Amino acid sequence: MSERRSYSPKVLAEAVTPYGADASEATHTKLSISLPTDLVEIVREAAAESGLSVSATIGAAIRRMLAEVEQESLDRALELDAEENLAWANAYLPIAAKLWSAIEW
C-alpha cells in the first residue's frame, strides 16, 4: 500500500541547511541512484532554495537522519535509566536538605 505524501521543498531546505556544510576532508564517491520522480523534484527545489547542490542536499538529509537516529537511541537509553535516576535523586533529597540548612546565608 503506497501512500503519497505532500512534502515541501522549502521545509526540506530548512531542515538540511545546518547539515549541508560538509567541513570534512573526506573523499567523495560518485553514486548513481534511482529515486521516485516526485522526490527528485523536491530535492532539486530544496537544493535551489538552500543554495546547495543536489548531492549536498541528499548528503545533508542523510547526515540529519543519522543524527536524529543517534539522538533517539540516546533518548531511549536515558528513558531506561529514568526511574533509577529518580530513585537516586529522591534518596539524596534529605542529605541535600541537611546540607542546605547548614549553609550560613
Summary of the structure (lengths in Angstrom):
residues: 105
radius of gyration: 23.3
end to end distance: 67.7
largest distance: 70.4
contacts: 210
relative contact order: 0.13
helix: 70%
strand: 0%
